[in-house]
Amino acid sequence: MSKQPNPFKDYIDLAQPRLGSEVVYASDDFFADKARMIDPAAPVFIEGKFDDNGKWMDGWESRRKRAVGHDYAIIRLGVPGTIAGCDIDTTHFTGNFPPAASLEACVSDKPIPDENAWVKVLDTLKLKGDRHHFLKINDPQIYTHLRLNIYPDGGIARLRVYGRIQPSTQGLQSSELLDLLAMENGGRALACNDEHFGSMHNLNAPGRGINMGDGWETARRRLPGNDWAVLALGQAGVVEKIEIDTAHFKGNYPDRVSIQAAYIKDGVTESITTQSMFWDALLPEQKLEMDKQHYFKDLNTRIGEITHIRLNIFPDGGISRVRLLGRLSQKP
C-alpha cells in the first residue's frame, strides 16, 4: 500500500483515547476487539498470529454476517468537537474489509445514545481494501458521539475523526487558573519547522509523556538557527505560569527555550506563522535540563491577553509537553 498524505494533519483526532474517547459498543467484534479501532499507533500485521477465534487482526473486525442487517460501532468522544473529516483505514484488511461504510454523529449525555439521536454526517461510500480513505465532512455542529456503520460486515483497522475540540466553559469563572494551551481545552499546534522524530501535536496532549516518542522532537540541526513551533490557545487568556517538560529527553533535550506570543484576531496558518517571527517575548531564553519539569513565573506581563505562541528551542531537540497556566480573556 502506498503512503497517502493526510489532508487533515492540521486538525486533532477527536477519537484518540488520550482525550478520553472510547469505543463503547459494537454490534459484533468476534474476530478483533472494537477498542483497537482507535489505537493511536499505526496498524500492524503479524504473520502467523492467531487467537481462539481465528487470525489476529489489528483493528475492529466482525464475523461473517448470515442475516439481514449490518454491523456498527459507537465511539464516545472524550471531549465534544466539530468534525472536519475522517480516515476510514482498512490497512492490512484485504479479503475481509467491508464493501461500504457510513458515519453518523449525535449529541447525548448517555454512554450509548438513543436510536433517534443520530444524524448522518457521511453518506454511504464504497471502501477498498488495505488503504486509507480520507473523507471531507466540514460539519459545524458540535458532537459527543460517533457511529461507524459497515455494510454488511468485516474489518476496519483504524478510524480517525479529525476536527476541532469545543470544550464547555459553562460555569467556569474567568478568574480560575487553567491550562489555556491544553488539547482538551481546545489548544492546537499549527505549524513547525521540523518534526522528524516526534509530532508537534504531542506538545499539548493530556498527561505527561509516556516515552521519548510521545513528544515533539526535531532532527539534529547541522546549520545555524533554531527550531520552532507555533501553537494556538483554545481561548484567549492571560498567562501567569509556564511549564516546559523535557520528560524522557536526556541526551537530546534542547539547550535553551523561549516563547513569543501575540493576540491574533484573524489569519490563516501561513500568515500567522510568518507573523510569529516578530511577536514579543513572553518568556525570554531559559536554560533547560534533561528529563525535568521546568516552571517559569517571571514572564513579560506587558503583553497581556494572547491567543497564540511561538515556541523556540535552541538549537534543536525534544520537548515532551508545554503548559500555559492562566486565566480566560475578559474581552467579549
Buried (B, 14 or more C-beta within 10 A) or exposed (E): EEEEEBBBEBBBBBBBBBBEBBBBBBBBBBBBBBBBBBBEEEBEBEEEEEEEEEBBBBBBBBBEBEEEEBBBBBBBBBBBBBBBBBBBBBBBBEEBBBEBBBBBBBEBEEEEBEEEBBEEBBEEEEBEBBBBBBBEBEBEBBBBBBBBBBBBBBBBBBBBBBBBBBBEBEEEEEEEEBBBBBBBBBBBBBBBBBBEBBBBBBBBBBEEBEEBBBBBBBEEBEEEEBBBBBBBBBBBBBBBBBBBBBBBBEEBBBEBBBBBBBBBEEEEEEEBBEBBEEBEBBBBEBEBEBEBBBEBEEBBEEBBBBBBBBBBBBBBBBBBBBBBBBBBBEEE
